[in-house]
């Protein structure tokens, strides 16, 4: 019996990549807001284009997952801003003027 670990390794790396991007989005929104969303776009497009050029299935898959994570993070960055406005996450006091603060009774 022969085992193939490529799929499991891709799954583990995907899990770790998503786990890396979660705090990255939170920190990026805290320190810079949403003004650098385009950086996520550029890196996402570059990663996906590189995935087309790599012949090895493992590395091509990881580049595709990385690119998709960068692109998904754009929406999460704007969602994070809304979560901060709702008070679910801490607000950077230096950027308080950038938020539409909602006063609850």
Secondary structure, DSSP 8 states (H G I E B T S, - for coil): -----HHHHHHHHHHHHHHHHHHHHHHHHHHHTTTTHHHHHHHHHHHHHHHHH--SHHHHHHHHHHHHHHHHHHHHHHHHHHHHHTTSS---GGGGGGS------
